[in-house]
Amino acid sequence: IAAGSLTILAEGMWAVVMALQVIALNPDPAALSFVAACLGGGLVAFVLVGGIAADRIPQRTIIIGVQVVNLVAVTSVAVLGLLGLLRVWHMAVAAGVLGIAAAFFFPAYSAYLPRILPAEQLLAANGVEGVLRPVLQRAVGPAAAGLLIGATFPTLGAVIVAVMFAIALVLLFGTTGV
């Protein structure tokens, strides 16, 4: 639950970090549209592949792999931003990679949860996740990122998101399952 909650919160923060970082790099709406399209395009283009992978590769392996990819993508943005080397095309690549990662995560997560929980706990777990996802991803995450970036700068938001992905990854390594 902790790893999932941190990941969901980080994803919610990333939406605002991504937008404000792109605007800081290039205030042209086309730049932001391009980066957002890369995120959505990566997800749409690979969701079927992600579903097939979830049927053939251990779901825990996929989930941990996705978390590693998320961490590398966001850390790359954070480091480039801190060094003053970040460009819109870096953001587009990171967004595409995050979209592809999400395409693998959701099918693996959906298949993995019933394998690690007893049947009588599955409904409750889905209920908790059903409450946490919109609250953390659509409300708390974007609000926290907006406040943080409003008080500082977009790259610090990327650093915080990377740290959250790292902590969630450490927690995921502690999970067990079939």
C-alpha positions in Angstrom: 0.0 0.0 0.0 2.8 2.4 0.9 4.7 1.8 -2.4 1.5 2.1 -4.4 0.5 5.3 -2.6 3.9 6.9 -3.1 3.8 6.0 -6.8 0.3 7.4 -7.3 1.2 10.6 -5.4 4.4 10.9 -7.5 2.5 10.4 -10.7 0.0 13.1 -9.6 2.9 15.5 -8.9 4.6 14.6 -12.2 1.6 15.9 -14.2 2.2 19.4 -12.7 6.0 19.2 -12.7 6.0 18.2 -16.3 3.7 21.0 -17.4 5.4 23.7 -15.4 8.9 22.5 -16.4 8.0 22.5 -20.1 6.4 26.0 -19.8 9.6 27.2 -18.0 11.7 25.8 -20.9 9.4 27.0 -23.7 6.2 28.9 -23.0 4.8 27.9 -26.4 1.6 25.9 -25.9 2.7 23.6 -28.8 5.7 22.5 -26.7 3.5 21.4 -23.8 1.1 19.7 -26.2 3.9 17.8 -27.8 5.2 16.6 -24.5 1.8 15.6 -23.2 1.1 13.8 -26.5 4.3 11.8 -26.0 3.1 10.7 -22.6 -0.3 9.6 -24.0 1.1 8.2 -27.2 3.5 6.0 -25.3 0.7 4.6 -23.2 -1.7 4.0 -26.1 1.0 2.5 -28.3 2.1 0.0 -25.8 -0.9 -1.0 -23.7 -1.5 -4.2 -25.7 2.1 -5.1 -25.4 1.9 -4.5 -21.7 -1.1 -6.8 -21.4 0.7 -9.6 -23.3 3.8 -9.1 -21.1 1.7 -9.4 -18.0 0.5 -12.8 -19.1 4.0 -14.0 -19.9 6.4 -12.4 -17.5 6.1 -12.4 -13.7 4.0 -9.4 -12.7 6.2 -8.5 -9.8 9.1 -8.3 -12.1 7.2 -6.0 -14.5 6.1 -3.7 -11.6 9.6 -3.4 -10.2 10.9 -2.8 -13.8 8.4 -0.1 -14.3 9.4 1.6 -11.1 13.0 1.5 -12.2 12.1 3.0 -15.5 10.1 5.7 -13.8 12.9 6.5 -11.5 15.5 6.7 -14.3 13.3 8.9 -16.5 12.4 11.4 -13.7 15.9 11.4 -12.3 17.3 12.2 -15.7 15.0 15.2 -16.0 15.9 16.3 -12.5 19.7 16.0 -13.1 19.5 17.7 -16.5 17.4 20.5 -14.9 19.8 21.0 -12.0 22.7 21.2 -14.5 20.9 23.7 -16.7 21.0 21.3 -19.6 17.3 20.3 -19.7 15.5 20.9 -23.1 11.9 20.3 -24.2 13.0 17.2 -26.2 14.3 15.7 -23.0 10.9 16.2 -21.4 9.3 14.6 -24.5 11.5 11.5 -24.2 10.9 11.2 -20.5 7.1 11.6 -21.0 7.1 8.9 -23.7 9.1 6.6 -21.5 6.7 7.2 -18.6 3.7 6.5 -20.8 5.2 3.3 -22.0 6.0 2.3 -18.5 2.4 3.0 -17.4 1.2 0.7 -20.3 3.1 -2.1 -18.7 2.2 -1.3 -15.1 -1.6 -1.4 -15.2 -2.0 -4.9 -16.7 0.7 -6.3 -14.4 -0.7 -4.6 -11.3 -4.2 -5.9 -12.1 -3.0 -9.4 -12.5 -0.6 -9.3 -9.5 -3.0 -8.0 -6.8 -5.2 -11.1 -6.8 -2.1 -13.3 -6.5 -0.7 -11.6 -3.4 -3.9 -11.1 -1.5 -6.4 -13.6 -0.1 -9.7 -13.5 -2.0 -11.5 -12.1 1.0 -9.2 -9.1 1.1 -9.3 -8.3 -2.6 -12.5 -6.3 -2.6 -11.2 -4.1 0.3 -7.8 -3.6 -1.4 -9.5 -2.5 -4.6 -11.7 -0.2 -2.6 -8.6 1.4 -0.9 -6.9 1.8 -4.2 -10.1 3.2 -5.7 -10.1 5.9 -3.1 -6.3 6.6 -3.0 -5.8 6.9 -6.7 -8.1 9.9 -7.4 -7.3 11.6 -4.1 -3.5 11.3 -4.4 -3.2 11.4 -8.2 -5.8 14.1 -9.0 -5.9 16.2 -5.9 -3.0 15.9 -3.4 -0.2 15.3 -5.9 -1.0 18.1 -8.2 -1.7 20.5 -5.3 1.6 19.6 -3.6 3.6 20.0 -6.8 1.9 23.3 -7.5 2.7 24.7 -4.0 6.3 23.3 -4.2 7.0 24.7 -7.6 5.2 28.0 -6.8 7.6 28.5 -3.9 10.7 27.2 -5.7 11.3 26.0 -9.3 10.1 23.1 -11.5 13.3 21.1 -11.3 12.9 20.7 -7.5 9.6 19.1 -8.2 11.3 16.6 -10.4 13.8 15.9 -7.7 11.0 15.2 -5.1 9.1 13.0 -7.6 12.4 11.0 -8.2 12.9 10.6 -4.5 9.3 9.3 -4.1 9.8 6.8 -6.9 13.1 5.7 -5.3 11.4 5.1 -1.9 8.5 3.2 -3.5 11.0 1.0 -5.4 12.8 0.2 -2.1 9.4 -0.7 -0.6 8.5 -2.9 -3.7 11.6 -4.9 -3.2 10.2 -5.9 0.2 7.0 -7.3 -1.3 6.5 -11.0 -1.7 4.1 -12.9 -3.8 3.5 -15.9 -5.9 
